[in-house]
Amino acid sequence: MIVREKAGVTGVEWGNGLSYRLLVDKDNMGFTIAHTVVKAGSKSPLQYRNHLEACYCISGRGQVIDAAGTAHEIEPGVLYALDQHDQHFLIASPEADLELISVFNPPLRGDERHNFDADEFSHY
């Protein structure tokens, strides 16, 4: 049995916030669960080429915008799933951080970070 508290996990600066990766590859569960904090007012161009991701909003507000430009409002109680390795923008409202519970399959190593320096969607 694995029992872990967020307070005991070091947050990884993923590019526009912190990711508390509560389960990672070395835990041998076959998926990652992370408590992801997205900085208020940030806009992140993202794509997970090697992972599928689902996010469930627990706090804050924002949008996820697909490559075609369709915006979906994110608020507590809303889940979005990137089931096609979708390119997307994740935008946190300027009023407060956006907090998500993120699930990745296959699992993350735990040290992955995004790079927003290039003119493309950041990926890992």
Secondary structure, DSSP 8 states (H G I E B T S, - for coil): -----GGGS--EE-SSEEEEEEE-GGG-SSSEEEEEEE-TT-EEEEE-SS-EEEEEEEES-EEEEETT--EEEE-TT-EEEETT---EEEEE-TTS-EEEEEEEES---S------SSSS-EE-
